[in-house]
Amino acid sequence: MKSPKETLINSENVIPAQAGIHKNQQTGFPPARERRINQRSPKRWLLYLIECVDGSIYTGITVDLAARYAAHENGSGARYTRSHPPARLLGFEEYPDRSSASQAEYRIKQLTPANKRRYALGLLQTKGASQVMAAPELSSALEPEAV
């Protein structure tokens, strides 16, 4: 009978410990890393525009818009929104990765406030929304669409 040190996992896909390699033969990854890779789901990054109480517009990116908006409201969000609390969410747009969301954020931040409002209005029209969303409506608006 083999000791636990001789074989890490009793499976035909795993190389015995005495070979000195503890990887799945099909994927080449150690079992723990393979589980982490399989559990990952692609993050959707959101670019969002917030109108502050003084009329200024804050632009940011996040993976959890409801939590980020709440952080801006309670003062633990960005430094800017600590002194310019949010009044409402003007709009948001989804991106496949952080890089493309960051690039879009940079482009939006270069716009004038009037052009930012036009951009936000375009986001709302594409989403089919008829009005600007308040904080309680965020969670329902962020639910994945049924396919």
C-alpha positions as a Markdown table, in Angstrom:
| # | Residue | x | y | z |
|---|---|---|---|---|
| 1 | Met | 0.0 | 0.0 | 0.0 |
| 2 | Lys | 1.3 | 3.5 | -0.9 |
| 3 | Ser | 1.8 | 6.1 | 1.7 |
| 4 | Pro | 0.1 | 9.5 | 1.3 |
| 5 | Lys | 3.5 | 10.9 | 0.4 |
| 6 | Glu | 3.9 | 8.6 | -2.5 |
| 7 | Thr | 0.7 | 9.7 | -4.2 |
| 8 | Leu | -0.9 | 13.1 | -3.6 |
| 9 | Ile | -4.2 | 12.4 | -5.2 |
| 10 | Asn | -5.5 | 9.0 | -6.2 |
| 11 | Ser | -6.5 | 9.8 | -9.8 |
| 12 | Glu | -5.3 | 8.6 | -13.2 |
| 13 | Asn | -4.9 | 12.3 | -14.4 |
| 14 | Val | -2.5 | 13.2 | -11.6 |
| 15 | Ile | 1.2 | 12.3 | -11.6 |
| 16 | Pro | 2.4 | 10.4 | -8.6 |
| 17 | Ala | 4.4 | 12.4 | -5.9 |
| 18 | Gln | 7.5 | 10.3 | -6.4 |
| 19 | Ala | 7.9 | 11.7 | -9.9 |
| 20 | Gly | 8.5 | 15.1 | -8.2 |
| 21 | Ile | 5.7 | 16.8 | -10.2 |
| 22 | His | 2.3 | 17.4 | -8.8 |
| 23 | Lys | 0.3 | 18.6 | -11.9 |
| 24 | Asn | -2.7 | 17.5 | -13.8 |
| 25 | Gln | -1.3 | 15.7 | -16.9 |
| 26 | Gln | -4.0 | 17.2 | -19.2 |
| 27 | Thr | -3.8 | 20.9 | -18.1 |
| 28 | Gly | -0.3 | 21.1 | -16.6 |
| 29 | Phe | -1.6 | 23.0 | -13.6 |
| 30 | Pro | -1.4 | 22.0 | -9.9 |
| 31 | Pro | -4.8 | 20.9 | -8.6 |
| 32 | Ala | -5.3 | 24.0 | -6.4 |
| 33 | Arg | -4.5 | 26.4 | -9.1 |
| 34 | Glu | -6.7 | 24.5 | -11.6 |
| 35 | Arg | -9.7 | 24.9 | -9.2 |
| 36 | Arg | -9.1 | 28.6 | -8.9 |
| 37 | Ile | -8.9 | 29.0 | -12.7 |
| 38 | Asn | -12.2 | 27.1 | -13.1 |
| 39 | Gln | -14.0 | 29.2 | -10.5 |
| 40 | Arg | -13.1 | 32.5 | -12.1 |
| 41 | Ser | -15.7 | 34.2 | -14.2 |
| 42 | Pro | -14.8 | 37.1 | -16.5 |
| 43 | Lys | -15.4 | 40.4 | -14.7 |
| 44 | Arg | -17.5 | 43.0 | -16.4 |
| 45 | Trp | -16.1 | 46.5 | -15.9 |
| 46 | Leu | -18.5 | 49.4 | -15.8 |
| 47 | Leu | -17.8 | 53.1 | -16.6 |
| 48 | Tyr | -20.2 | 55.3 | -14.8 |
| 49 | Leu | -21.0 | 59.0 | -14.6 |
| 50 | Ile | -22.4 | 60.6 | -11.4 |
| 51 | Glu | -23.9 | 64.1 | -11.1 |
| 52 | Cys | -22.8 | 65.6 | -7.8 |
| 53 | Val | -24.9 | 68.0 | -5.7 |
| 54 | Asp | -23.0 | 71.0 | -6.9 |
| 55 | Gly | -23.8 | 70.1 | -10.6 |
| 56 | Ser | -20.3 | 68.7 | -11.4 |
| 57 | Ile | -19.9 | 65.3 | -13.0 |
| 58 | Tyr | -17.7 | 62.5 | -11.6 |
| 59 | Thr | -16.6 | 59.7 | -13.9 |
| 60 | Gly | -15.2 | 56.4 | -12.7 |
| 61 | Ile | -14.9 | 52.6 | -13.3 |
| 62 | Thr | -15.8 | 49.7 | -11.2 |
| 63 | Val | -16.9 | 46.0 | -11.2 |
| 64 | Asp | -19.7 | 46.6 | -8.6 |
| 65 | Leu | -21.6 | 49.8 | -9.4 |
| 66 | Ala | -24.1 | 49.5 | -6.5 |
| 67 | Ala | -21.4 | 49.1 | -3.9 |
| 68 | Arg | -19.2 | 51.8 | -5.5 |
| 69 | Tyr | -22.1 | 54.3 | -5.6 |
| 70 | Ala | -22.9 | 53.5 | -1.9 |
| 71 | Ala | -19.2 | 54.1 | -1.1 |
| 72 | His | -19.4 | 57.5 | -2.8 |
| 73 | Glu | -22.6 | 58.4 | -0.9 |
| 74 | Asn | -21.1 | 57.5 | 2.5 |
| 75 | Gly | -17.8 | 59.3 | 2.0 |
| 76 | Ser | -15.5 | 56.3 | 1.6 |
| 77 | Gly | -15.4 | 56.5 | -2.2 |
| 78 | Ala | -13.1 | 58.8 | -4.3 |
| 79 | Arg | -11.6 | 61.9 | -2.7 |
| 80 | Tyr | -13.6 | 64.1 | -5.1 |
| 81 | Thr | -17.0 | 62.7 | -4.1 |
| 82 | Arg | -16.1 | 63.3 | -0.4 |
| 83 | Ser | -16.3 | 67.0 | -0.9 |
| 84 | His | -18.8 | 66.8 | -3.8 |
| 85 | Pro | -21.4 | 64.2 | -2.7 |
| 86 | Pro | -23.3 | 62.4 | -5.5 |
| 87 | Ala | -26.9 | 63.5 | -6.3 |
| 88 | Arg | -27.7 | 60.8 | -9.0 |
| 89 | Leu | -26.3 | 58.4 | -11.4 |
| 90 | Leu | -26.3 | 59.8 | -14.9 |
| 91 | Gly | -25.5 | 56.5 | -16.7 |
| 92 | Phe | -23.1 | 53.6 | -17.0 |
| 93 | Glu | -21.6 | 51.5 | -19.8 |
| 94 | Glu | -20.2 | 47.9 | -19.7 |
| 95 | Tyr | -16.7 | 47.0 | -20.9 |
| 96 | Pro | -15.1 | 43.6 | -21.2 |
| 97 | Asp | -11.9 | 44.4 | -19.3 |
| 98 | Arg | -10.3 | 47.0 | -17.0 |
| 99 | Ser | -8.0 | 48.2 | -19.8 |
| 100 | Ser | -10.8 | 49.2 | -22.2 |
| 101 | Ala | -12.8 | 50.7 | -19.3 |
| 102 | Ser | -9.8 | 52.8 | -18.2 |
| 103 | Gln | -9.3 | 54.0 | -21.7 |
| 104 | Ala | -12.9 | 55.0 | -22.0 |
| 105 | Glu | -12.8 | 56.8 | -18.6 |
| 106 | Tyr | -9.8 | 58.8 | -19.8 |
| 107 | Arg | -11.6 | 59.8 | -23.0 |
| 108 | Ile | -14.8 | 60.9 | -21.0 |
| 109 | Lys | -12.7 | 62.9 | -18.5 |
| 110 | Gln | -11.4 | 65.0 | -21.4 |
| 111 | Leu | -14.9 | 66.1 | -22.4 |
| 112 | Thr | -16.6 | 69.3 | -21.3 |
| 113 | Pro | -19.4 | 68.9 | -18.7 |
| 114 | Ala | -22.0 | 69.6 | -21.5 |
| 115 | Asn | -20.5 | 66.9 | -23.6 |
| 116 | Lys | -20.4 | 64.5 | -20.7 |
| 117 | Arg | -24.1 | 65.1 | -20.1 |
| 118 | Arg | -24.8 | 64.4 | -23.8 |
| 119 | Tyr | -22.8 | 61.2 | -23.6 |
| 120 | Ala | -24.7 | 60.1 | -20.5 |
| 121 | Leu | -28.0 | 60.9 | -22.2 |
| 122 | Gly | -26.9 | 58.7 | -25.1 |
| 123 | Leu | -26.1 | 55.9 | -22.6 |
| 124 | Leu | -29.6 | 56.1 | -21.1 |
| 125 | Gln | -31.2 | 56.1 | -24.5 |
| 126 | Thr | -29.3 | 53.0 | -25.5 |
| 127 | Lys | -30.3 | 51.2 | -22.3 |
| 128 | Gly | -33.9 | 52.2 | -23.0 |
| 129 | Ala | -34.2 | 54.1 | -19.7 |
| 130 | Ser | -36.5 | 57.0 | -19.6 |
| 131 | Gln | -35.1 | 58.8 | -16.5 |
| 132 | Val | -32.0 | 59.1 | -14.5 |
| 133 | Met | -31.6 | 56.3 | -11.9 |
| 134 | Ala | -31.4 | 57.0 | -8.2 |
| 135 | Ala | -29.3 | 54.8 | -5.8 |
| 136 | Pro | -32.1 | 52.4 | -4.8 |
| 137 | Glu | -32.8 | 51.6 | -8.5 |
| 138 | Leu | -29.2 | 50.7 | -9.1 |
| 139 | Ser | -29.3 | 47.0 | -8.0 |
| 140 | Ser | -32.3 | 46.2 | -10.2 |
| 141 | Ala | -30.7 | 48.0 | -13.2 |
| 142 | Leu | -27.5 | 46.0 | -12.8 |
| 143 | Glu | -29.1 | 42.6 | -12.8 |
| 144 | Pro | -27.9 | 40.5 | -15.8 |
| 145 | Glu | -30.4 | 40.4 | -18.6 |
| 146 | Ala | -32.2 | 37.2 | -19.2 |
| 147 | Val | -31.2 | 35.5 | -22.4 |
